[in-house]
């Protein structure tokens, strides 16, 4: 199993610091929102990126 070196396997990075993981022991922690890792979780235009565990879509918008 290969782990992405940018997101450390969580598949999301910090939007403000895209070279840092958004979740996990080495997460950025600056408070900026997360975005899909451009290396391992990029959208191909057909399938959306994988959401983080526990993600709940806000349907109030």
N, CA, C, O and CB atoms as a CASP TS submission, in Angstrom:
PFRMAT TS
TARGET T0000
AUTHOR 0000-0000-0000
METHOD Language model
MODEL 1
PARENT N/A
ATOM      1  N   UNK     1       0.845  -1.191   0.000  1.00  0.00           N
ATOM      2  CA  UNK     1       0.000   0.000   0.000  1.00  0.00           C
ATOM      3  C   UNK     1       0.887   1.250   0.000  1.00  0.00           C
ATOM      4  O   UNK     1       1.804   1.368   0.813  1.00  0.00           O
ATOM      5  CB  UNK     1      -0.959   0.001   1.230  1.00  0.00           C
ATOM      6  N   UNK     2       0.610   2.159  -0.899  1.00  0.00           N
ATOM      7  CA  UNK     2       1.370   3.391  -1.010  1.00  0.00           C
ATOM      8  C   UNK     2       0.593   4.525  -0.368  1.00  0.00           C
ATOM      9  O   UNK     2      -0.611   4.660  -0.583  1.00  0.00           O
ATOM     10  CB  UNK     2       1.686   3.712  -2.479  1.00  0.00           C
ATOM     11  N   UNK     3       1.283   5.342   0.423  1.00  0.00           N
ATOM     12  CA  UNK     3       0.661   6.491   1.058  1.00  0.00           C
ATOM     13  C   UNK     3       1.122   7.753   0.347  1.00  0.00           C
ATOM     14  O   UNK     3       2.315   7.934   0.104  1.00  0.00           O
ATOM     15  CB  UNK     3       1.003   6.549   2.569  1.00  0.00           C
ATOM     16  N   UNK     4       0.188   8.616   0.016  1.00  0.00           N
ATOM     17  CA  UNK     4       0.509   9.878  -0.642  1.00  0.00           C
ATOM     18  C   UNK     4       1.386  10.714   0.290  1.00  0.00           C
ATOM     19  O   UNK     4       1.063  10.890   1.465  1.00  0.00           O
ATOM     20  CB  UNK     4      -0.788  10.653  -1.030  1.00  0.00           C
ATOM     21  N   UNK     5       2.472  11.216  -0.230  1.00  0.00           N
ATOM     22  CA  UNK     5       3.397  11.997   0.586  1.00  0.00           C
ATOM     23  C   UNK     5       2.876  13.410   0.882  1.00  0.00           C
ATOM     24  O   UNK     5       3.337  14.043   1.832  1.00  0.00           O
ATOM     25  CB  UNK     5       4.743  12.085  -0.109  1.00  0.00           C
ATOM     26  N   UNK     6       1.939  13.906   0.098  1.00  0.00           N
ATOM     27  CA  UNK     6       1.413  15.255   0.346  1.00  0.00           C
ATOM     28  C   UNK     6       0.368  15.239   1.453  1.00  0.00           C
ATOM     29  O   UNK     6       0.446  16.042   2.382  1.00  0.00           O
ATOM     30  CB  UNK     6       0.806  15.841  -0.939  1.00  0.00           C
ATOM     31  N   UNK     7      -0.604  14.341   1.371  1.00  0.00           N
ATOM     32  CA  UNK     7      -1.702  14.341   2.344  1.00  0.00           C
ATOM     33  C   UNK     7      -1.534  13.271   3.429  1.00  0.00           C
ATOM     34  O   UNK     7      -2.340  13.189   4.356  1.00  0.00           O
ATOM     35  CB  UNK     7      -3.024  14.131   1.626  1.00  0.00           C
ATOM     36  N   UNK     8      -0.507  12.471   3.310  1.00  0.00           N
ATOM     37  CA  UNK     8      -0.217  11.397   4.269  1.00  0.00           C
ATOM     38  C   UNK     8      -1.358  10.392   4.367  1.00  0.00           C
ATOM     39  O   UNK     8      -1.593   9.795   5.417  1.00  0.00           O
ATOM     40  CB  UNK     8       0.063  11.983   5.645  1.00  0.00           C
ATOM     41  N   UNK     9      -2.058  10.218   3.252  1.00  0.00           N
ATOM     42  CA  UNK     9      -3.095   9.198   3.174  1.00  0.00           C
ATOM     43  C   UNK     9      -4.486   9.628   3.556  1.00  0.00           C
ATOM     44  O   UNK     9      -5.415   8.830   3.437  1.00  0.00           O
ATOM     45  CB  UNK     9      -2.725   8.091   4.010  1.00  0.00           C
ATOM     46  N   UNK    10      -4.682  10.868   4.017  1.00  0.00           N
ATOM     47  CA  UNK    10      -6.037  11.284   4.406  1.00  0.00           C
ATOM     48  C   UNK    10      -6.845  11.788   3.206  1.00  0.00           C
ATOM     49  O   UNK    10      -8.053  11.992   3.325  1.00  0.00           O
ATOM     50  CB  UNK    10      -5.965  12.378   5.478  1.00  0.00           C
ATOM     51  N   UNK    11      -6.200  11.992   2.054  1.00  0.00           N
ATOM     52  CA  UNK    11      -6.808  12.392   0.792  1.00  0.00           C
ATOM     53  C   UNK    11      -7.253  13.846   0.741  1.00  0.00           C
ATOM     54  O   UNK    11      -7.856  14.267  -0.246  1.00  0.00           O
ATOM     55  CB  UNK    11      -7.971  11.524   0.515  1.00  0.00           C
ATOM     56  N   UNK    12      -6.964  14.632   1.797  1.00  0.00           N
ATOM     57  CA  UNK    12      -7.305  16.051   1.855  1.00  0.00           C
ATOM     58  C   UNK    12      -6.096  16.844   2.344  1.00  0.00           C
ATOM     59  O   UNK    12      -5.320  16.361   3.169  1.00  0.00           O
ATOM     60  CB  UNK    12      -8.531  16.290   2.781  1.00  0.00           C
ATOM     61  N   UNK    13      -5.941  18.080   1.824  1.00  0.00           N
ATOM     62  CA  UNK    13      -4.865  18.969   2.235  1.00  0.00           C
ATOM     63  C   UNK    13      -5.467  20.293   2.693  1.00  0.00           C
ATOM     64  O   UNK    13      -6.641  20.567   2.439  1.00  0.00           O
ATOM     65  CB  UNK    13      -3.849  19.189   1.079  1.00  0.00           C
ATOM     66  N   UNK    14      -4.675  21.103   3.357  1.00  0.00           N
ATOM     67  CA  UNK    14      -5.103  22.427   3.814  1.00  0.00           C
ATOM     68  C   UNK    14      -5.238  23.342   2.599  1.00  0.00           C
ATOM     69  O   UNK    14      -4.347  23.379   1.750  1.00  0.00           O
ATOM     70  CB  UNK    14      -4.093  23.023   4.854  1.00  0.00           C
ATOM     71  N   UNK    15      -6.339  24.076   2.510  1.00  0.00           N
ATOM     72  CA  UNK    15      -6.546  24.979   1.379  1.00  0.00           C
ATOM     73  C   UNK    15      -5.520  26.113   1.380  1.00  0.00           C
ATOM     74  O   UNK    15      -5.070  26.538   0.316  1.00  0.00           O
ATOM     75  CB  UNK    15      -7.966  25.555   1.412  1.00  0.00           C
ATOM     76  N   UNK    16      -5.147  26.604   2.560  1.00  0.00           N
ATOM     77  CA  UNK    16      -4.183  27.697   2.662  1.00  0.00           C
ATOM     78  C   UNK    16      -2.743  27.215   2.517  1.00  0.00           C
ATOM     79  O   UNK    16      -1.871  27.968   2.083  1.00  0.00           O
ATOM     80  CB  UNK    16      -4.351  28.410   3.986  1.00  0.00           C
ATOM     81  N   UNK    17      -2.501  25.969   2.878  1.00  0.00           N
ATOM     82  CA  UNK    17      -1.158  25.386   2.834  1.00  0.00           C
ATOM     83  C   UNK    17      -1.244  24.017   2.154  1.00  0.00           C
ATOM     84  O   UNK    17      -1.161  22.994   2.833  1.00  0.00           O
ATOM     85  CB  UNK    17      -0.544  25.261   4.279  1.00  0.00           C
ATOM     86  N   UNK    18      -1.410  23.977   0.826  1.00  0.00           N
ATOM     87  CA  UNK    18      -1.691  22.724   0.128  1.00  0.00           C
ATOM     88  C   UNK    18      -0.567  21.692   0.147  1.00  0.00           C
ATOM     89  O   UNK    18      -0.718  20.598  -0.397  1.00  0.00           O
ATOM     90  CB  UNK    18      -2.026  23.025  -1.269  1.00  0.00           C
ATOM     91  N   UNK    19       0.547  22.033   0.765  1.00  0.00           N
ATOM     92  CA  UNK    19       1.629  21.059   0.912  1.00  0.00           C
ATOM     93  C   UNK    19       1.510  20.294   2.234  1.00  0.00           C
ATOM     94  O   UNK    19       2.349  19.446   2.538  1.00  0.00           O
ATOM     95  CB  UNK    19       2.995  21.763   0.830  1.00  0.00           C
ATOM     96  N   UNK    20       0.448  20.599   3.036  1.00  0.00           N
ATOM     97  CA  UNK    20       0.265  19.963   4.338  1.00  0.00           C
ATOM     98  C   UNK    20      -1.047  19.196   4.405  1.00  0.00           C
ATOM     99  O   UNK    20      -2.054  19.615   3.834  1.00  0.00           O
ATOM    100  CB  UNK    20       0.314  21.005   5.447  1.00  0.00           C
ATOM    101  N   UNK    21      -1.026  18.076   5.102  1.00  0.00           N
ATOM    102  CA  UNK    21      -2.231  17.259   5.300  1.00  0.00           C
ATOM    103  C   UNK    21      -3.264  18.048   6.092  1.00  0.00           C
ATOM    104  O   UNK    21      -2.911  18.909   6.898  1.00  0.00           O
ATOM    105  CB  UNK    21      -1.889  15.931   6.032  1.00  0.00           C
ATOM    106  N   UNK    22      -4.536  17.754   5.862  1.00  0.00           N
ATOM    107  CA  UNK    22      -5.624  18.443   6.553  1.00  0.00           C
ATOM    108  C   UNK    22      -6.078  17.688   7.799  1.00  0.00           C
ATOM    109  O   UNK    22      -6.644  18.291   8.711  1.00  0.00           O
ATOM    110  CB  UNK    22      -6.801  18.636   5.611  1.00  0.00           C
ATOM    111  N   UNK    23      -5.838  16.376   7.852  1.00  0.00           N
ATOM    112  CA  UNK    23      -6.233  15.541   8.987  1.00  0.00           C
ATOM    113  C   UNK    23      -5.055  14.701   9.428  1.00  0.00           C
ATOM    114  O   UNK    23      -4.090  14.523   8.684  1.00  0.00           O
ATOM    115  CB  UNK    23      -7.435  14.640   8.626  1.00  0.00           C
ATOM    116  N   UNK    24      -5.139  14.188  10.635  1.00  0.00           N
ATOM    117  CA  UNK    24      -4.140  13.250  11.126  1.00  0.00           C
ATOM    118  C   UNK    24      -3.133  13.879  12.084  1.00  0.00           C
ATOM    119  O   UNK    24      -3.249  15.049  12.451  1.00  0.00           O
ATOM    120  CB  UNK    24      -3.413  12.648   9.970  1.00  0.00           C
ATOM    121  N   UNK    25      -2.153  13.089  12.479  1.00  0.00           N
ATOM    122  CA  UNK    25      -1.158  13.517  13.455  1.00  0.00           C
ATOM    123  C   UNK    25      -0.328  14.705  12.989  1.00  0.00           C
ATOM    124  O   UNK    25       0.129  15.497  13.813  1.00  0.00           O
ATOM    125  CB  UNK    25      -0.249  12.375  13.779  1.00  0.00           C
ATOM    126  N   UNK    26      -0.127  14.840  11.688  1.00  0.00           N
ATOM    127  CA  UNK    26       0.704  15.909  11.146  1.00  0.00           C
ATOM    128  C   UNK    26      -0.113  16.927  10.349  1.00  0.00           C
ATOM    129  O   UNK    26       0.394  17.539   9.409  1.00  0.00           O
ATOM    130  CB  UNK    26       1.794  15.321  10.267  1.00  0.00           C
ATOM    131  N   UNK    27      -1.374  17.103  10.728  1.00  0.00           N
ATOM    132  CA  UNK    27      -2.267  18.038  10.039  1.00  0.00           C
ATOM    133  C   UNK    27      -1.802  19.472  10.239  1.00  0.00           C
ATOM    134  O   UNK    27      -1.160  19.783  11.242  1.00  0.00           O
ATOM    135  CB  UNK    27      -3.710  17.877  10.540  1.00  0.00           C
ATOM    136  N   UNK    28      -2.114  20.330   9.310  1.00  0.00           N
ATOM    137  CA  UNK    28      -1.718  21.741   9.354  1.00  0.00           C
ATOM    138  C   UNK    28      -2.226  22.417  10.628  1.00  0.00           C
ATOM    139  O   UNK    28      -1.436  22.970  11.393  1.00  0.00           O
ATOM    140  CB  UNK    28      -2.248  22.485   8.116  1.00  0.00           C
ATOM    141  N   UNK    29      -3.530  22.376  10.856  1.00  0.00           N
ATOM    142  CA  UNK    29      -4.087  22.938  12.081  1.00  0.00           C
ATOM    143  C   UNK    29      -4.261  24.447  12.081  1.00  0.00           C
ATOM    144  O   UNK    29      -4.520  25.019  13.140  1.00  0.00           O
ATOM    145  CB  UNK    29      -3.233  22.565  13.211  1.00  0.00           C
ATOM    146  N   UNK    30      -4.129  25.123  10.936  1.00  0.00           N
ATOM    147  CA  UNK    30      -4.256  26.580  10.901  1.00  0.00           C
ATOM    148  C   UNK    30      -5.711  27.036  10.928  1.00  0.00           C
ATOM    149  O   UNK    30      -5.984  28.213  11.160  1.00  0.00           O
ATOM    150  CB  UNK    30      -3.574  27.128   9.665  1.00  0.00           C
ATOM    151  N   UNK    31      -6.646  26.117  10.694  1.00  0.00           N
ATOM    152  CA  UNK    31      -8.059  26.462  10.709  1.00  0.00           C
ATOM    153  C   UNK    31      -8.665  26.711   9.339  1.00  0.00           C
ATOM    154  O   UNK    31      -9.875  26.905   9.224  1.00  0.00           O
ATOM    155  CB  UNK    31      -8.257  27.656  11.540  1.00  0.00           C
ATOM    156  N   UNK    32      -7.842  26.709   8.301  1.00  0.00           N
ATOM    157  CA  UNK    32      -8.355  26.894   6.936  1.00  0.00           C
ATOM    158  C   UNK    32      -9.135  25.648   6.523  1.00  0.00           C
ATOM    159  O   UNK    32      -8.909  24.564   7.062  1.00  0.00           O
ATOM    160  CB  UNK    32      -7.187  27.177   5.926  1.00  0.00           C
ATOM    161  N   UNK    33     -10.049  25.799   5.572  1.00  0.00           N
ATOM    162  CA  UNK    33     -10.795  24.623   5.104  1.00  0.00           C
ATOM    163  C   UNK    33      -9.883  23.652   4.359  1.00  0.00           C
ATOM    164  O   UNK    33      -8.778  23.997   3.941  1.00  0.00           O
ATOM    165  CB  UNK    33     -11.958  25.052   4.193  1.00  0.00           C
ATOM    166  N   UNK    34     -10.375  22.447   4.211  1.00  0.00           N
ATOM    167  CA  UNK    34      -9.634  21.442   3.466  1.00  0.00           C
ATOM    168  C   UNK    34     -10.046  21.423   2.008  1.00  0.00           C
ATOM    169  O   UNK    34     -11.109  21.922   1.639  1.00  0.00           O
ATOM    170  CB  UNK    34      -9.835  20.074   4.080  1.00  0.00           C
ATOM    171  N   UNK    35      -9.191  20.841   1.189  1.00  0.00           N
ATOM    172  CA  UNK    35      -9.506  20.638  -0.222  1.00  0.00           C
ATOM    173  C   UNK    35      -8.944  19.286  -0.631  1.00  0.00           C
ATOM    174  O   UNK    35      -8.003  18.793  -0.009  1.00  0.00           O
ATOM    175  CB  UNK    35      -8.924  21.791  -1.117  1.00  0.00           C
ATOM    176  N   UNK    36      -9.510  18.679  -1.672  1.00  0.00           N
ATOM    177  CA  UNK    36      -9.006  17.379  -2.110  1.00  0.00           C
ATOM    178  C   UNK    36      -7.521  17.466  -2.480  1.00  0.00           C
ATOM    179  O   UNK    36      -7.080  18.441  -3.089  1.00  0.00           O
ATOM    180  CB  UNK    36      -9.825  16.865  -3.311  1.00  0.00           C
ATOM    181  N   UNK    37      -6.773  16.455  -2.111  1.00  0.00           N
ATOM    182  CA  UNK    37      -5.356  16.405  -2.449  1.00  0.00           C
ATOM    183  C   UNK    37      -5.214  16.373  -3.977  1.00  0.00           C
ATOM    184  O   UNK    37      -5.808  15.517  -4.631  1.00  0.00           O
ATOM    185  CB  UNK    37      -4.667  15.159  -1.793  1.00  0.00           C
ATOM    186  N   UNK    38      -4.435  17.294  -4.547  1.00  0.00           N
ATOM    187  CA  UNK    38      -4.296  17.311  -6.001  1.00  0.00           C
ATOM    188  C   UNK    38      -3.518  16.119  -6.553  1.00  0.00           C
ATOM    189  O   UNK    38      -3.561  15.863  -7.756  1.00  0.00           O
ATOM    190  CB  UNK    38      -3.622  18.580  -6.425  1.00  0.00           C
ATOM    191  N   UNK    39      -2.811  15.392  -5.699  1.00  0.00           N
ATOM    192  CA  UNK    39      -2.040  14.240  -6.166  1.00  0.00           C
ATOM    193  C   UNK    39      -2.829  12.942  -6.154  1.00  0.00           C
ATOM    194  O   UNK    39      -2.717  12.146  -7.087  1.00  0.00           O
ATOM    195  CB  UNK    39      -0.815  14.078  -5.325  1.00  0.00           C
ATOM    196  N   UNK    40      -3.629  12.712  -5.112  1.00  0.00           N
ATOM    197  CA  UNK    40      -4.286  11.404  -5.000  1.00  0.00           C
ATOM    198  C   UNK    40      -5.807  11.460  -4.937  1.00  0.00           C
ATOM    199  O   UNK    40      -6.451  10.411  -4.922  1.00  0.00           O
ATOM    200  CB  UNK    40      -3.787  10.706  -3.789  1.00  0.00           C
ATOM    201  N   UNK    41      -6.406  12.658  -4.900  1.00  0.00           N
ATOM    202  CA  UNK    41      -7.860  12.754  -4.763  1.00  0.00           C
ATOM    203  C   UNK    41      -8.446  13.818  -5.689  1.00  0.00           C
ATOM    204  O   UNK    41      -9.465  14.434  -5.376  1.00  0.00           O
ATOM    205  CB  UNK    41      -8.233  13.064  -3.315  1.00  0.00           C
ATOM    206  N   UNK    42      -7.806  14.022  -6.807  1.00  0.00           N
ATOM    207  CA  UNK    42      -8.280  15.030  -7.753  1.00  0.00           C
ATOM    208  C   UNK    42      -9.510  14.508  -8.504  1.00  0.00           C
ATOM    209  O   UNK    42      -9.602  13.320  -8.814  1.00  0.00           O
ATOM    210  CB  UNK    42      -7.156  15.415  -8.750  1.00  0.00           C
ATOM    211  N   UNK    43     -10.440  15.403  -8.789  1.00  0.00           N
ATOM    212  CA  UNK    43     -11.619  15.044  -9.575  1.00  0.00           C
ATOM    213  C   UNK    43     -11.213  14.919 -11.036  1.00  0.00           C
ATOM    214  O   UNK    43     -10.428  15.720 -11.545  1.00  0.00           O
ATOM    215  CB  UNK    43     -12.756  16.097  -9.401  1.00  0.00           C
ATOM    216  N   UNK    44     -11.748  13.924 -11.695  1.00  0.00           N
ATOM    217  CA  UNK    44     -11.442  13.728 -13.109  1.00  0.00           C
ATOM    218  C   UNK    44     -12.530  14.320 -14.002  1.00  0.00           C
ATOM    219  O   UNK    44     -12.512  14.116 -15.215  1.00  0.00           O
ATOM    220  CB  UNK    44     -11.269  12.240 -13.410  1.00  0.00           C
ATOM    221  N   UNK    45     -13.467  15.045 -13.417  1.00  0.00           N
ATOM    222  CA  UNK    45     -14.562  15.624 -14.183  1.00  0.00           C
ATOM    223  C   UNK    45     -15.758  14.704 -14.309  1.00  0.00           C
ATOM    224  O   UNK    45     -16.851  15.156 -14.649  1.00  0.00           O
ATOM    225  CB  UNK    45     -14.084  15.997 -15.541  1.00  0.00           C
ATOM    226  N   UNK    46     -15.571  13.428 -14.042  1.00  0.00           N
ATOM    227  CA  UNK    46     -16.656  12.454 -14.095  1.00  0.00           C
ATOM    228  C   UNK    46     -17.060  12.069 -12.678  1.00  0.00           C
ATOM    229  O   UNK    46     -18.237  12.121 -12.319  1.00  0.00           O
ATOM    230  CB  UNK    46     -16.238  11.200 -14.906  1.00  0.00           C
ATOM    231  N   UNK    47     -16.076  11.685 -11.881  1.00  0.00           N
ATOM    232  CA  UNK    47     -16.317  11.289 -10.493  1.00  0.00           C
ATOM    233  C   UNK    47     -15.814  12.384  -9.564  1.00  0.00           C
ATOM    234  O   UNK    47     -14.718  12.905  -9.772  1.00  0.00           O
ATOM    235  CB  UNK    47     -15.626   9.935 -10.170  1.00  0.00           C
ATOM    236  N   UNK    48     -16.586  12.744  -8.543  1.00  0.00           N
ATOM    237  CA  UNK    48     -16.122  13.750  -7.585  1.00  0.00           C
ATOM    238  C   UNK    48     -15.025  13.162  -6.695  1.00  0.00           C
ATOM    239  O   UNK    48     -14.881  11.941  -6.629  1.00  0.00           O
ATOM    240  CB  UNK    48     -17.302  14.268  -6.720  1.00  0.00           C
ATOM    241  N   UNK    49     -14.251  14.006  -6.011  1.00  0.00           N
ATOM    242  CA  UNK    49     -13.233  13.493  -5.095  1.00  0.00           C
ATOM    243  C   UNK    49     -13.875  12.745  -3.929  1.00  0.00           C
ATOM    244  O   UNK    49     -15.038  12.982  -3.604  1.00  0.00           O
ATOM    245  CB  UNK    49     -12.357  14.640  -4.570  1.00  0.00           C
ATOM    246  N   UNK    50     -13.131  11.856  -3.309  1.00  0.00           N
ATOM    247  CA  UNK    50     -13.609  11.115  -2.139  1.00  0.00           C
ATOM    248  C   UNK    50     -13.720  12.067  -0.950  1.00  0.00           C
ATOM    249  O   UNK    50     -12.815  12.860  -0.693  1.00  0.00           O
ATOM    250  CB  UNK    50     -12.657   9.923  -1.803  1.00  0.00           C
ATOM    251  N   UNK    51     -14.823  11.984  -0.237  1.00  0.00           N
ATOM    252  CA  UNK    51     -15.036  12.832   0.928  1.00  0.00           C
ATOM    253  C   UNK    51     -14.372  12.217   2.160  1.00  0.00           C
ATOM    254  O   UNK    51     -14.179  11.003   2.222  1.00  0.00           O
ATOM    255  CB  UNK    51     -16.541  13.042   1.176  1.00  0.00           C
ATOM    256  N   UNK    52     -14.022  13.057   3.143  1.00  0.00           N
ATOM    257  CA  UNK    52     -13.404  12.524   4.355  1.00  0.00           C
ATOM    258  C   UNK    52     -14.396  11.681   5.156  1.00  0.00           C
ATOM    259  O   UNK    52     -15.607  11.851   5.010  1.00  0.00           O
ATOM    260  CB  UNK    52     -12.863  13.666   5.223  1.00  0.00           C
ATOM    261  N   UNK    53     -13.900  10.778   5.995  1.00  0.00           N
ATOM    262  CA  UNK    53     -14.789   9.956   6.819  1.00  0.00           C
ATOM    263  C   UNK    53     -15.690  10.840   7.693  1.00  0.00           C
ATOM    264  O   UNK    53     -15.228  11.826   8.267  1.00  0.00           O
ATOM    265  CB  UNK    53     -13.965   8.992   7.704  1.00  0.00           C
ATOM    266  N   UNK    54     -16.948  10.490   7.789  1.00  0.00           N
ATOM    267  CA  UNK    54     -17.889  11.234   8.606  1.00  0.00           C
ATOM    268  C   UNK    54     -18.471  12.466   7.949  1.00  0.00           C
ATOM    269  O   UNK    54     -19.221  13.202   8.589  1.00  0.00           O
ATOM    270  CB  UNK    54     -17.237  11.627   9.848  1.00  0.00           C
ATOM    271  N   UNK    55     -18.144  12.717   6.675  1.00  0.00           N
ATOM    272  CA  UNK    55     -18.654  13.889   5.966  1.00  0.00           C
ATOM    273  C   UNK    55     -20.171  13.794   5.839  1.00  0.00           C
ATOM    274  O   UNK    55     -20.716  12.749   5.482  1.00  0.00           O
ATOM    275  CB  UNK    55     -17.997  14.016   4.568  1.00  0.00           C
ATOM    276  N   UNK    56     -20.840  14.906   6.139  1.00  0.00           N
ATOM    277  CA  UNK    56     -22.289  14.998   5.997  1.00  0.00           C
ATOM    278  C   UNK    56     -22.590  16.208   5.125  1.00  0.00           C
ATOM    279  O   UNK    56     -22.164  17.320   5.437  1.00  0.00           O
ATOM    280  CB  UNK    56     -23.002  15.109   7.394  1.00  0.00           C
ATOM    281  N   UNK    57     -23.318  16.003   4.039  1.00  0.00           N
ATOM    282  CA  UNK    57     -23.655  17.089   3.130  1.00  0.00           C
ATOM    283  C   UNK    57     -24.691  18.001   3.754  1.00  0.00           C
ATOM    284  O   UNK    57     -25.693  17.529   4.291  1.00  0.00           O
ATOM    285  CB  UNK    57     -24.163  16.542   1.800  1.00  0.00           C
ATOM    286  N   UNK    58     -24.461  19.308   3.688  1.00  0.00           N
ATOM    287  CA  UNK    58     -25.397  20.301   4.198  1.00  0.00           C
ATOM    288  C   UNK    58     -26.422  20.581   3.120  1.00  0.00           C
ATOM    289  O   UNK    58     -26.111  21.217   2.113  1.00  0.00           O
ATOM    290  CB  UNK    58     -24.667  21.607   4.632  1.00  0.00           C
ATOM    291  N   UNK    59     -27.624  20.118   3.319  1.00  0.00           N
ATOM    292  CA  UNK    59     -28.684  20.271   2.315  1.00  0.00           C
ATOM    293  C   UNK    59     -29.528  21.517   2.539  1.00  0.00           C
ATOM    294  O   UNK    59     -30.551  21.686   1.876  1.00  0.00           O
ATOM    295  CB  UNK    59     -29.579  19.050   2.317  1.00  0.00           C
ATOM    296  N   UNK    60     -29.131  22.391   3.451  1.00  0.00           N
ATOM    297  CA  UNK    60     -29.922  23.590   3.744  1.00  0.00           C
ATOM    298  C   UNK    60     -29.663  24.705   2.737  1.00  0.00           C
ATOM    299  O   UNK    60     -30.396  25.694   2.716  1.00  0.00           O
ATOM    300  CB  UNK    60     -29.617  24.087   5.150  1.00  0.00           C
ATOM    301  N   UNK    61     -28.650  24.567   1.914  1.00  0.00           N
ATOM    302  CA  UNK    61     -28.312  25.648   0.961  1.00  0.00           C
ATOM    303  C   UNK    61     -29.153  25.574  -0.281  1.00  0.00           C
ATOM    304  O   UNK    61     -29.000  26.401  -1.180  1.00  0.00           O
ATOM    305  CB  UNK    61     -26.844  25.590   0.575  1.00  0.00           C
TER
END
